[in-house]
Amino acid sequence: MKLKELERQAVQVWSPASQYPVYLATGTSAQQLDASFSTDGTLEIFEVDFRDPSLDLKRKGVLSASSRFHKLIWGSFGSGLLEASGVIAGGGDNGMLTLYNATHILSSGKEPVIARRQKHSGAVRALDFNPFQGNLLASGANDSEIFIWDLNNLSVPMTPGSKSQPLEDIKAVSWNRQVQHILSSAHPSGKAVVWDLRKNEPIIKVTDHSNRMHCSGLAWHPDVATQLVLCSEDDHLPVIQLWDLRFASSPLKVLESHSRGILSVSWSQADAELLLSSAKDNQILCWNLGSSEVVYKLPTLSSWCFDVQWCPRDPLVFSAASFDGWINLYSVMGRSWEVQQMRQADKISSSFSKGQPLPPLQVPKQVAQASLIPPLKKPPKWMRRPAGVSFAFGGKLVTFGLPSTPVHQVPQPCLRLVFISQVTTEPELLTQSAELQEALGSGNLLNYCQNKIRQSSLQSEKMLWQFLKVTLEKDSRMKFLKLLGYSKDELQKKVATWLRSDLSLGESPQSKGDDLNSNRQQAFSIQTSKHTTWEASASSAFFDELIPQNMTPWEIPITEDTEGLLSRALLLGELGPAVELCLKEERFADAIILAQAGGSDLLKQAQERYLAEKKTRIAPLLACIIQKNWKDMVHTCSLKNWREALALLLTYSEPEKFPELCDRLGTRMEQESGWALTSEARLCYVCSGSVERLVECWAKCQPASSPMALQDLMEKVMVLNRSLELLWGPDGVSPGPATTYRITQYANLLAAQGNLATAMSYLPSDCAQLPVQQLRDRLFHAQGSGVSGQQSPSFPFPRVVVGATPYSQETSSSRLKFQSSHQVPILPPRPRIFTPQSSLVMPLTPSHPSPYQGFRMQNTSDYRPSGVQEAQPLPLGPGVRPGPQDSLKNAPVPKGNHQRKKLPETFIPPAPITAPVMCLAPEPRGVLSSQPAVPSQCQQPLEKINRKELPPEHQSLKISFEALLQRCSQSATDLKTKRKLDEAAQRLECLYDKLCEGTLSPPVLAGLHEIARCVDAGSSEQGLVVHAQVVGCSSFSEVSSFMPVLKSVLTIAHKLHI
């Protein structure tokens, strides 16, 4: 790809790598003449700015020279000084060597010429600065003359040794890139002489035995000190030879791809495998010396390129100077020339247009085809990663790196090592997880809980583990009461002690005699009752008919006062009025006794009147026990007496209602105590066996869960699950969404530590949620042969038939006709991600009462929609990848009532949409869509319209979402958030419209009710989890109008901690 161009008949040189900005110096070439036949020369410096999209170079300095140049070289000598840009050396005719101060040329201030020396006998064609000592300059000219110049003392140059024989021109000189005292020179006879300046003599001569090499250039290997390349300008032998001085009998490699003589070579200092060459065949090639192949090739130029040079600072750029008077800058990262051709055409058009646009350019087809310059076939060294690291699934760390000592020219492929190591960042987590796994495997959870009780430092944690331990034992209700501080044995002892203390304080002889008489009478009555039979004997009947002697007769009052009215009511059998009279006179004992004779209804009324009028501290407790109204007790009792409330439920509540009542008590403790009783609320959830509530309560207390906190949660969840399995069996426990999410999170954490087998054991095997199935699939295949004996899990992704189908200009109706004429393969239905069937299951009924009976409902029965069915996806044609384009394109215009079409038995399920679709796929060029645009429901006006009233079963959704919006608006402080909430309130009208029309599928409705339940419970985080599950298993066209805005509201609520 061409980057810049400059029209100059000149030789070139780049500024050193340390110089910024990048400059390119040009000097009028001595090898060419223009039409004026002038011998004057010019030295110019141009700035190379790749940020400028134009092809022009900006000239920054110019200097007239007395002669033209054969060679230019730019060294970094003096560049360490302030505002120093180095030294430019120019070789001219008649042995002239001129040194210039680059800084003075750029500033046009001081005299730029440092020195002129004319020691050589002919044209100076070879120059090179020492890369280690910038003050040393090597020059070569005719008659095998080579001088070493010290820029600190230019009076007398030194020679590397005696002149090589026979005397001939020096084509090139080059300093070794690894050893500072080694210099080489190239000669037209085909030999290269290597000089050692310490010995002041040549140490080796490299020559081709064919005697056909005409060396035009040489270059040292950037990394290997003993290797160099020679190029031949002979048209009969246009080759590049790679030599190693350790084996100088023949070249290591010979590169042959040029058809005519090679004029110049340049070795990349950034990547030792890349070598540039230009030849008389008008080609510029880039070689890979490792594979000896051409990896980059410029198209045929119009003239020979006599000099190519890599840019020292930008390794992907090189310059090429040609005999046609142009210097071009290219990039080895190839690209089409079409952009440059259009830019040039626009530039010409702007010069010829006079305020009016020119007609479009009609380019012939053969010209319009852009010539594509391919980039490098292999990434260059500066773009390769010297080292790399990446984490893999299962806590594996994959690393690679280059060898410490570079390996060059190895005949076989070099061995590259990739290291895989196991990274463990949570050793304490793995230790505790192993202990839990061992306890679960051995079934010795009682000792495990006992150890946890001893290790707990907080009283709340110790209490929670004591409750968890009780769940594993028999007679759990009585043991729960003991943990709450209520024991029947202790109560009986305290009551007996209290009664004895009362008797000792108020006893008397008369009372003792009365007690003795009463005891005798009681014993006599008991003894006589034992001898009574159904058929009385004659003797016993005789004694029964005897009238007791010396008994005081009692009278029935017949006065007009309360006693008389009460007597008349009793004589007439009117027990109801009699009870009313007793209650009015506050004779509660008489009222209760009479009510017992009047039946259960009358007794109930008497009890209610008594409890309503008798205002004592114990009266509410008596009311709860007598009336058995435990739901009101849970909602009205003081939270200070949560222990007593839980004890009442444990003692009196029915087994089937006990879990729900405990959950209600725990929820009230969370919401009304200001998080003060959150830890105590977990005890209620343990008593009810509600794992889901326990996890949700933990999530509220741990907004940012740490690994050890998650481990602590899993220990409690696993123990509680095991107690439920002992009661209901393994199939009776089904984790809810929050529990599944935390189990999946914990399994991911274990997998990240390399504990794959344990992580897989925690995942439920029958869970239909997509994240669980995907993780099970990854864990199964990541273990390899370590899971022998286990059945491979089902593939967790929907299978989609992928195939290229020709584009058709027909409408969607014709596509449906095309579908019916082809056989569609039957694919397994995709797994359900969130379905109400998995969480809203009828409770199992055990054979014996237990405190966990009914725990499977988890207070979700109120939100269960009627007629729950699984949604069926729409069918697609064969080879058509399902997506949002098809669902939007084939969707009918929304009207008043939507009718669901009957689905065929054979269908292809659509792929799940996991991200919003920003735009539809573009239509192919030249084809106009004949189908009009279909407006979506989100584009409808948002003003209120007359719609049907929400169905009663869905009115709770609107109440919950509007209450959430109101709470967010009250808590929000910035205007941006409030505007989002106002917009969300308007866009939720789309949801209410769909609810009125009844167009939402049952799974979506169930998911919405689950989200509303999470909103009511104050768990926005769990609501987002359920939201993601609903979106994953729903059709995009069905939920796209309201699900994004609902997610936005939940996200805002989560940020505001609502």
Solvent accessible surface area in square Angstrom, and as a share of the most:
residue,aa,sasa,rsa
1,M,35,0.16
2,K,39,0.17
3,L,35,0.17
4,K,4,0.02
5,E,40,0.18
6,L,17,0.08
7,E,107,0.48
8,R,79,0.29
9,Q,70,0.31
10,A,5,0.04
11,V,9,0.05
12,Q,2,0.01
13,V,8,0.05
14,W,7,0.02
15,S,2,0.01
16,P,20,0.13
17,A,51,0.39
18,S,84,0.54
19,Q,24,0.11
20,Y,144,0.55
21,P,42,0.27
22,V,12,0.07
23,Y,21,0.08
24,L,0,0.00
25,A,0,0.00
26,T,1,0.01
27,G,0,0.00
28,T,26,0.15
29,S,0,0.00
30,A,25,0.19
31,Q,99,0.44
32,Q,20,0.09
33,L,101,0.50
34,D,62,0.32
35,A,100,0.77
36,S,83,0.54
37,F,148,0.62
38,S,40,0.26
39,T,95,0.55
40,D,96,0.50
41,G,4,0.04
42,T,46,0.27
43,L,0,0.00
44,E,10,0.05
45,I,0,0.00
46,F,4,0.02
47,E,26,0.12
48,V,8,0.04
49,D,25,0.13
50,F,75,0.31
51,R,195,0.71
52,D,40,0.21
53,P,100,0.63
54,S,40,0.26
55,L,26,0.13
56,D,82,0.43
57,L,19,0.09
58,K,97,0.41
59,R,128,0.47
60,K,91,0.38
61,G,6,0.06
62,V,72,0.41
63,L,38,0.19
64,S,95,0.61
65,A,9,0.07
66,S,91,0.59
67,S,36,0.23
68,R,20,0.07
69,F,7,0.03
70,H,23,0.10
71,K,60,0.25
72,L,2,0.01
73,I,30,0.15
74,W,15,0.05
75,G,4,0.04
76,S,51,0.33
77,F,67,0.28
78,G,27,0.26
79,S,38,0.25
80,G,82,0.78
81,L,130,0.65
82,L,166,0.83
83,E,140,0.63
84,A,28,0.22
85,S,12,0.08
86,G,5,0.05
87,V,8,0.05
88,I,0,0.00
89,A,0,0.00
90,G,1,0.01
91,G,0,0.00
92,G,3,0.03
93,D,57,0.30
94,N,106,0.55
95,G,0,0.00
96,M,48,0.21
97,L,4,0.02
98,T,7,0.04
99,L,4,0.02
100,Y,5,0.02
101,N,38,0.19
102,A,0,0.00
103,T,31,0.18
104,H,43,0.19
105,I,4,0.02
106,L,40,0.20
107,S,75,0.48
108,S,94,0.61
109,G,63,0.60
110,K,149,0.63
111,E,116,0.52
112,P,15,0.10
113,V,30,0.17
114,I,86,0.44
115,A,13,0.10
116,R,111,0.40
117,R,78,0.29
118,Q,106,0.47
119,K,101,0.43
120,H,9,0.04
121,S,74,0.47
122,G,6,0.06
123,A,11,0.09
124,V,0,0.00
125,R,82,0.30
126,A,2,0.01
127,L,6,0.03
128,D,13,0.07
129,F,17,0.07
130,N,3,0.02
131,P,64,0.40
132,F,99,0.41
133,Q,78,0.35
134,G,24,0.23
135,N,26,0.13
136,L,30,0.15
137,L,0,0.00
138,A,0,0.00
139,S,0,0.00
140,G,0,0.00
141,A,1,0.01
142,N,40,0.20
143,D,62,0.32
144,S,6,0.04
145,E,18,0.08
146,I,8,0.04
147,F,32,0.14
148,I,3,0.01
149,W,2,0.01
150,D,49,0.25
151,L,24,0.12
152,N,106,0.54
153,N,92,0.47
154,L,20,0.10
155,S,64,0.41
156,V,123,0.70
157,P,23,0.15
158,M,89,0.40
159,T,57,0.33
160,P,2,0.01
161,G,15,0.15
162,S,90,0.58
163,K,90,0.38
164,S,7,0.04
165,Q,120,0.53
166,P,95,0.60
167,L,89,0.44
168,E,29,0.13
169,D,50,0.26
170,I,1,0.00
171,K,64,0.27
172,A,19,0.15
173,V,9,0.05
174,S,9,0.06
175,W,1,0.00
176,N,3,0.01
177,R,69,0.25
178,Q,80,0.36
179,V,49,0.28
180,Q,85,0.38
181,H,36,0.16
182,I,18,0.09
183,L,0,0.00
184,S,0,0.00
185,S,0,0.00
186,A,0,0.00
187,H,0,0.00
188,P,33,0.21
189,S,57,0.37
190,G,1,0.01
191,K,22,0.09
192,A,0,0.00
193,V,0,0.00
194,V,0,0.00
195,W,5,0.02
196,D,6,0.03
197,L,28,0.14
198,R,176,0.64
199,K,122,0.52
200,N,78,0.40
201,E,83,0.37
202,P,45,0.28
203,I,79,0.40
204,I,46,0.24
205,K,100,0.42
206,V,0,0.00
207,T,59,0.34
208,D,21,0.11
209,H,141,0.63
210,S,56,0.36
211,N,122,0.63
212,R,113,0.41
213,M,2,0.01
214,H,81,0.36
215,C,0,0.00
216,S,19,0.12
217,G,8,0.07
218,L,14,0.07
219,A,14,0.11
220,W,3,0.01
221,H,4,0.02
222,P,9,0.06
223,D,56,0.29
224,V,21,0.12
225,A,32,0.24
226,T,39,0.23
227,Q,5,0.02
228,L,0,0.00
229,V,0,0.00
230,L,1,0.01
231,C,0,0.00
232,S,0,0.00
233,E,43,0.19
234,D,26,0.14
235,D,54,0.28
236,H,146,0.65
237,L,33,0.16
238,P,20,0.12
239,V,5,0.03
240,I,0,0.00
241,Q,7,0.03
242,L,2,0.01
243,W,1,0.00
244,D,7,0.04
245,L,32,0.16
246,R,177,0.65
247,F,116,0.48
248,A,32,0.25
249,S,63,0.41
250,S,46,0.30
251,P,32,0.20
252,L,77,0.39
253,K,49,0.21
254,V,66,0.38
255,L,4,0.02
256,E,119,0.54
257,S,57,0.37
258,H,11,0.05
259,S,81,0.52
260,R,98,0.36
261,G,0,0.00
262,I,1,0.00
263,L,29,0.14
264,S,14,0.09
265,V,20,0.11
266,S,18,0.11
267,W,9,0.03
268,S,2,0.01
269,Q,108,0.48
270,A,39,0.31
271,D,2,0.01
272,A,11,0.09
273,E,50,0.22
274,L,6,0.03
275,L,0,0.00
276,L,0,0.00
277,S,0,0.00
278,S,0,0.00
279,A,0,0.00
280,K,34,0.14
281,D,21,0.11
282,N,32,0.16
283,Q,36,0.16
284,I,0,0.00
285,L,3,0.02
286,C,0,0.00
287,W,3,0.01
288,N,8,0.04
289,L,1,0.01
290,G,44,0.42
291,S,62,0.40
292,S,48,0.31
293,E,75,0.34
294,V,36,0.21
295,V,5,0.03
296,Y,2,0.01
297,K,99,0.42
298,L,1,0.00
299,P,44,0.28
300,T,97,0.56
301,L,34,0.17
302,S,101,0.65
303,S,22,0.14
304,W,87,0.31
305,C,1,0.01
306,F,24,0.10
307,D,24,0.12
308,V,2,0.01
309,Q,33,0.15
310,W,21,0.07
311,C,3,0.02
312,P,64,0.40
313,R,106,0.39
314,D,40,0.21
315,P,31,0.20
316,L,47,0.23
317,V,1,0.01
318,F,0,0.00
319,S,0,0.00
320,A,4,0.03
321,A,1,0.00
322,S,10,0.06
323,F,70,0.29
324,D,63,0.33
325,G,3,0.03
326,W,87,0.31
327,I,1,0.00
328,N,19,0.10
329,L,0,0.00
330,Y,3,0.01
331,S,5,0.03
332,V,0,0.00
333,M,66,0.30
334,G,17,0.17
335,R,97,0.35
336,S,25,0.16
337,W,52,0.18
338,E,89,0.40
339,V,73,0.42
340,Q,17,0.08
341,Q,92,0.41
342,M,110,0.49
343,R,86,0.31
344,Q,82,0.37
345,A,31,0.24
346,D,87,0.45
347,K,118,0.50
348,I,88,0.45
349,S,42,0.27
350,S,77,0.50
351,S,91,0.58
352,F,147,0.61
353,S,42,0.27
354,K,192,0.81
355,G,83,0.80
356,Q,137,0.61
357,P,129,0.81
358,L,87,0.43
359,P,111,0.70
360,P,110,0.69
361,L,135,0.67
362,Q,149,0.66
363,V,66,0.38
364,P,71,0.45
365,K,170,0.72
366,Q,138,0.61
367,V,90,0.52
368,A,56,0.43
369,Q,140,0.62
370,A,40,0.31
371,S,54,0.35
372,L,128,0.63
373,I,3,0.02
374,P,71,0.45
375,P,65,0.41
376,L,18,0.09
377,K,144,0.61
378,K,87,0.37
379,P,80,0.50
380,P,3,0.02
381,K,91,0.39
382,W,69,0.24
383,M,103,0.46
384,R,83,0.30
385,R,172,0.63
386,P,91,0.57
387,A,65,0.50
388,G,10,0.10
389,V,95,0.55
390,S,67,0.43
391,F,139,0.58
392,A,47,0.36
393,F,52,0.22
394,G,2,0.02
395,G,8,0.07
396,K,65,0.28
397,L,36,0.18
398,V,42,0.24
399,T,39,0.22
400,F,82,0.34
401,G,35,0.34
402,L,99,0.49
403,P,57,0.36
404,S,114,0.74
405,T,98,0.57
406,P,90,0.56
407,V,72,0.41
408,H,59,0.26
409,Q,59,0.26
410,V,52,0.30
411,P,131,0.82
412,Q,112,0.50
413,P,124,0.78
414,C,44,0.26
415,L,146,0.73
416,R,132,0.48
417,L,98,0.49
418,V,93,0.53
419,F,116,0.48
420,I,117,0.60
421,S,55,0.36
422,Q,81,0.36
423,V,38,0.22
424,T,64,0.37
425,T,89,0.52
426,E,45,0.20
427,P,90,0.57
428,E,100,0.45
429,L,0,0.00
430,L,40,0.20
431,T,78,0.45
432,Q,45,0.20
433,S,0,0.00
434,A,56,0.43
435,E,84,0.38
436,L,0,0.00
437,Q,62,0.27
438,E,125,0.56
439,A,9,0.07
440,L,22,0.11
441,G,70,0.67
442,S,80,0.52
443,G,49,0.47
444,N,72,0.37
445,L,6,0.03
446,L,76,0.38
447,N,84,0.43
448,Y,17,0.07
449,C,0,0.00
450,Q,61,0.27
451,N,54,0.28
452,K,27,0.11
453,I,16,0.08
454,R,158,0.58
455,Q,130,0.58
456,S,19,0.13
457,S,111,0.72
458,L,115,0.57
459,Q,127,0.56
460,S,40,0.26
461,E,35,0.16
462,K,61,0.26
463,M,19,0.08
464,L,1,0.00
465,W,4,0.01
466,Q,47,0.21
467,F,0,0.00
468,L,0,0.00
469,K,47,0.20
470,V,11,0.06
471,T,9,0.05
472,L,29,0.14
473,E,51,0.23
474,K,179,0.76
475,D,93,0.48
476,S,10,0.07
477,R,41,0.15
478,M,59,0.26
479,K,70,0.30
480,F,0,0.00
481,L,13,0.07
482,K,121,0.51
483,L,48,0.24
484,L,8,0.04
485,G,59,0.57
486,Y,90,0.34
487,S,24,0.16
488,K,118,0.50
489,D,91,0.47
490,E,100,0.45
491,L,110,0.55
492,Q,122,0.54
493,K,144,0.61
494,K,140,0.60
495,V,70,0.40
496,A,39,0.30
497,T,77,0.45
498,W,175,0.62
499,L,101,0.50
500,R,151,0.55
501,S,47,0.31
502,D,67,0.35
503,L,123,0.61
504,S,75,0.49
505,L,156,0.78
506,G,64,0.62
507,E,101,0.45
508,S,49,0.31
509,P,118,0.74
510,Q,129,0.57
511,S,40,0.26
512,K,117,0.49
513,G,29,0.27
514,D,68,0.35
515,D,80,0.42
516,L,89,0.44
517,N,75,0.38
518,S,57,0.37
519,N,86,0.44
520,R,151,0.55
521,Q,125,0.56
522,Q,110,0.49
523,A,60,0.46
524,F,140,0.58
525,S,58,0.38
526,I,88,0.44
527,Q,93,0.42
528,T,54,0.31
529,S,68,0.44
530,K,145,0.61
531,H,137,0.61
532,T,101,0.58
533,T,95,0.55
534,W,233,0.82
535,E,127,0.57
536,A,73,0.57
537,S,64,0.41
538,A,90,0.70
539,S,70,0.45
540,S,45,0.29
541,A,36,0.28
542,F,119,0.50
543,F,135,0.56
544,D,113,0.58
545,E,138,0.62
546,L,94,0.47
547,I,139,0.71
548,P,82,0.51
549,Q,146,0.65
550,N,161,0.82
551,M,130,0.58
552,T,123,0.71
553,P,116,0.73
554,W,203,0.71
555,E,156,0.70
556,I,82,0.42
557,P,53,0.33
558,I,129,0.66
559,T,75,0.43
560,E,141,0.63
561,D,77,0.40
562,T,39,0.23
563,E,73,0.33
564,G,0,0.00
565,L,85,0.42
566,L,15,0.07
567,S,12,0.08
568,R,92,0.34
569,A,12,0.09
570,L,74,0.37
571,L,118,0.59
572,L,140,0.70
573,G,51,0.49
574,E,89,0.40
575,L,45,0.22
576,G,26,0.25
577,P,65,0.41
578,A,0,0.00
579,V,4,0.02
580,E,87,0.39
581,L,44,0.22
582,C,1,0.01
583,L,4,0.02
584,K,158,0.67
585,E,82,0.37
586,E,124,0.55
587,R,77,0.28
588,F,27,0.11
589,A,71,0.55
590,D,50,0.26
591,A,0,0.00
592,I,45,0.23
593,I,114,0.58
594,L,31,0.16
595,A,0,0.00
596,Q,117,0.52
597,A,78,0.61
598,G,34,0.33
599,G,36,0.35
600,S,89,0.57
601,D,108,0.56
602,L,28,0.14
603,L,42,0.21
604,K,119,0.50
605,Q,104,0.46
606,A,1,0.01
607,Q,41,0.18
608,E,72,0.32
609,R,85,0.31
610,Y,59,0.22
611,L,15,0.08
612,A,60,0.46
613,E,83,0.37
614,K,82,0.35
615,K,169,0.71
616,T,64,0.37
617,R,239,0.87
618,I,90,0.46
619,A,9,0.07
620,P,87,0.54
621,L,64,0.32
622,L,63,0.31
623,A,22,0.17
624,C,21,0.12
625,I,52,0.26
626,I,74,0.38
627,Q,79,0.35
628,K,144,0.61
629,N,64,0.33
630,W,19,0.07
631,K,96,0.41
632,D,71,0.37
633,M,9,0.04
634,V,0,0.00
635,H,86,0.38
636,T,105,0.61
637,C,25,0.15
638,S,56,0.36
639,L,29,0.14
640,K,184,0.78
641,N,70,0.36
642,W,18,0.06
643,R,94,0.34
644,E,67,0.30
645,A,2,0.02
646,L,0,0.00
647,A,11,0.08
648,L,27,0.14
649,L,0,0.00
650,L,4,0.02
651,T,67,0.39
652,Y,98,0.37
653,S,4,0.03
654,E,85,0.38
655,P,35,0.22
656,E,90,0.40
657,K,115,0.49
658,F,0,0.00
659,P,2,0.01
660,E,68,0.31
661,L,10,0.05
662,C,0,0.00
663,D,3,0.02
664,R,61,0.22
665,L,0,0.00
666,G,0,0.00
667,T,30,0.18
668,R,31,0.11
669,M,0,0.00
670,E,11,0.05
671,Q,99,0.44
672,E,107,0.48
673,S,25,0.16
674,G,57,0.55
675,W,152,0.53
676,A,77,0.59
677,L,33,0.17
678,T,5,0.03
679,S,41,0.26
680,E,44,0.20
681,A,0,0.00
682,R,23,0.08
683,L,6,0.03
684,C,0,0.00
685,Y,2,0.01
686,V,0,0.00
687,C,0,0.00
688,S,0,0.00
689,G,0,0.00
690,S,1,0.00
691,V,11,0.06
692,E,6,0.03
693,R,23,0.08
694,L,2,0.01
695,V,1,0.00
696,E,12,0.05
697,C,0,0.00
698,W,13,0.05
699,A,17,0.13
700,K,46,0.20
701,C,60,0.36
702,Q,64,0.28
703,P,98,0.62
704,A,89,0.69
705,S,32,0.21
706,S,55,0.35
707,P,42,0.27
708,M,55,0.25
709,A,17,0.13
710,L,4,0.02
711,Q,0,0.00
712,D,45,0.23
713,L,1,0.01
714,M,0,0.00
715,E,2,0.01
716,K,4,0.02
717,V,0,0.00
718,M,23,0.10
719,V,0,0.00
720,L,0,0.00
721,N,19,0.09
722,R,64,0.23
723,S,4,0.02
724,L,0,0.00
725,E,58,0.26
726,L,127,0.63
727,L,41,0.20
728,W,31,0.11
729,G,21,0.20
730,P,112,0.70
731,D,141,0.73
732,G,1,0.01
733,V,29,0.16
734,S,46,0.30
735,P,41,0.26
736,G,9,0.08
737,P,9,0.06
738,A,3,0.03
739,T,1,0.01
740,T,1,0.01
741,Y,79,0.30
742,R,12,0.05
743,I,6,0.03
744,T,13,0.08
745,Q,56,0.25
746,Y,0,0.00
747,A,0,0.00
748,N,66,0.34
749,L,35,0.17
750,L,0,0.00
751,A,1,0.01
752,A,45,0.35
753,Q,13,0.06
754,G,27,0.26
755,N,42,0.21
756,L,20,0.10
757,A,66,0.51
758,T,18,0.11
759,A,0,0.00
760,M,12,0.06
761,S,68,0.44
762,Y,16,0.06
763,L,7,0.04
764,P,22,0.14
765,S,90,0.58
766,D,124,0.64
767,C,22,0.13
768,A,23,0.18
769,Q,22,0.10
770,L,26,0.13
771,P,66,0.41
772,V,0,0.00
773,Q,31,0.14
774,Q,50,0.22
775,L,10,0.05
776,R,39,0.14
777,D,21,0.11
778,R,127,0.47
779,L,0,0.00
780,F,27,0.11
781,H,114,0.51
782,A,48,0.37
783,Q,34,0.15
784,G,47,0.45
785,S,108,0.69
786,G,62,0.60
787,V,11,0.06
788,S,100,0.65
789,G,88,0.85
790,Q,103,0.46
791,Q,165,0.73
792,S,60,0.39
793,P,27,0.17
794,S,83,0.54
795,F,100,0.42
796,P,0,0.00
797,F,93,0.39
798,P,24,0.15
799,R,126,0.46
800,V,32,0.18
801,V,56,0.32
802,V,111,0.64
803,G,38,0.37
804,A,112,0.87
805,T,69,0.40
806,P,125,0.79
807,Y,97,0.37
808,S,44,0.29
809,Q,126,0.56
810,E,105,0.47
811,T,57,0.33
812,S,20,0.13
813,S,64,0.41
814,S,23,0.15
815,R,83,0.30
816,L,102,0.51
817,K,149,0.63
818,F,105,0.44
819,Q,26,0.12
820,S,95,0.61
821,S,84,0.54
822,H,84,0.38
823,Q,155,0.69
824,V,14,0.08
825,P,62,0.39
826,I,140,0.71
827,L,33,0.16
828,P,82,0.52
829,P,107,0.67
830,R,48,0.17
831,P,31,0.20
832,R,78,0.29
833,I,14,0.07
834,F,9,0.04
835,T,5,0.03
836,P,2,0.01
837,Q,65,0.29
838,S,53,0.34
839,S,34,0.22
840,L,32,0.16
841,V,52,0.30
842,M,123,0.55
843,P,45,0.29
844,L,79,0.39
845,T,112,0.65
846,P,23,0.15
847,S,118,0.76
848,H,96,0.43
849,P,100,0.63
850,S,9,0.06
851,P,13,0.08
852,Y,9,0.03
853,Q,30,0.13
854,G,17,0.17
855,F,9,0.04
856,R,27,0.10
857,M,38,0.17
858,Q,33,0.15
859,N,32,0.17
860,T,13,0.08
861,S,47,0.30
862,D,115,0.60
863,Y,59,0.23
864,R,94,0.34
865,P,14,0.09
866,S,110,0.71
867,G,60,0.58
868,V,43,0.25
869,Q,123,0.55
870,E,75,0.33
871,A,38,0.30
872,Q,100,0.44
873,P,24,0.15
874,L,110,0.55
875,P,28,0.18
876,L,25,0.13
877,G,13,0.12
878,P,28,0.18
879,G,13,0.13
880,V,53,0.30
881,R,152,0.55
882,P,7,0.05
883,G,16,0.15
884,P,15,0.09
885,Q,60,0.27
886,D,20,0.11
887,S,27,0.17
888,L,51,0.26
889,K,62,0.26
890,N,66,0.34
891,A,31,0.24
892,P,106,0.67
893,V,81,0.46
894,P,29,0.19
895,K,150,0.64
896,G,55,0.53
897,N,115,0.59
898,H,68,0.31
899,Q,167,0.74
900,R,175,0.64
901,K,170,0.72
902,K,198,0.84
903,L,50,0.25
904,P,66,0.41
905,E,173,0.78
906,T,47,0.27
907,F,43,0.18
908,I,4,0.02
909,P,3,0.02
910,P,31,0.19
911,A,22,0.17
912,P,35,0.22
913,I,31,0.16
914,T,123,0.72
915,A,63,0.49
916,P,98,0.62
917,V,46,0.26
918,M,172,0.77
919,C,104,0.62
920,L,91,0.45
921,A,60,0.46
922,P,124,0.78
923,E,73,0.33
924,P,61,0.38
925,R,240,0.88
926,G,84,0.80
927,V,25,0.15
928,L,167,0.83
929,S,66,0.42
930,S,83,0.53
931,Q,55,0.24
932,P,107,0.68
933,A,101,0.78
934,V,49,0.28
935,P,65,0.41
936,S,45,0.29
937,Q,39,0.17
938,C,49,0.29
939,Q,137,0.61
940,Q,76,0.34
941,P,98,0.61
942,L,69,0.34
943,E,113,0.51
944,K,174,0.74
945,I,103,0.52
946,N,161,0.82
947,R,82,0.30
948,K,135,0.57
949,E,145,0.65
950,L,17,0.08
951,P,33,0.21
952,P,111,0.70
953,E,98,0.44
954,H,15,0.07
955,Q,66,0.29
956,S,42,0.27
957,L,0,0.00
958,K,58,0.25
959,I,120,0.61
960,S,8,0.05
961,F,2,0.01
962,E,77,0.35
963,A,36,0.28
964,L,3,0.02
965,L,16,0.08
966,Q,110,0.49
967,R,89,0.33
968,C,0,0.00
969,S,42,0.27
970,Q,133,0.59
971,S,53,0.34
972,A,6,0.05
973,T,129,0.75
974,D,68,0.35
975,L,126,0.63
976,K,124,0.52
977,T,25,0.14
978,K,77,0.33
979,R,151,0.55
980,K,96,0.41
981,L,4,0.02
982,D,90,0.46
983,E,92,0.41
984,A,3,0.03
985,A,43,0.33
986,Q,95,0.42
987,R,70,0.26
988,L,1,0.01
989,E,32,0.14
990,C,14,0.08
991,L,0,0.00
992,Y,4,0.01
993,D,32,0.17
994,K,13,0.06
995,L,4,0.02
996,C,16,0.09
997,E,64,0.29
998,G,59,0.57
999,T,30,0.17
1000,L,8,0.04
1001,S,3,0.02
1002,P,33,0.21
1003,P,6,0.04
1004,V,3,0.01
1005,L,25,0.13
1006,A,6,0.05
1007,G,0,0.00
1008,L,0,0.00
1009,H,8,0.03
1010,E,16,0.07
1011,I,0,0.00
1012,A,2,0.01
1013,R,18,0.07
1014,C,2,0.01
1015,V,4,0.02
1016,D,71,0.37
1017,A,15,0.12
1018,G,35,0.34
1019,S,11,0.07
1020,S,7,0.05
1021,E,46,0.21
1022,Q,16,0.07
1023,G,0,0.00
1024,L,40,0.20
1025,V,23,0.13
1026,V,0,0.00
1027,H,8,0.04
1028,A,66,0.51
1029,Q,11,0.05
1030,V,1,0.00
1031,V,40,0.23
1032,G,11,0.11
1033,C,21,0.12
1034,S,10,0.06
1035,S,44,0.29
1036,F,38,0.16
1037,S,41,0.27
1038,E,32,0.14
1039,V,6,0.03
1040,S,30,0.19
1041,S,5,0.03
1042,F,0,0.00
1043,M,3,0.01
1044,P,63,0.40
1045,V,8,0.05
1046,L,1,0.01
1047,K,106,0.45
1048,S,45,0.29
1049,V,3,0.02
1050,L,0,0.00
1051,T,43,0.25
1052,I,18,0.09
1053,A,0,0.00
1054,H,75,0.33
1055,K,147,0.62
1056,L,57,0.28
1057,H,160,0.72
1058,I,39,0.20
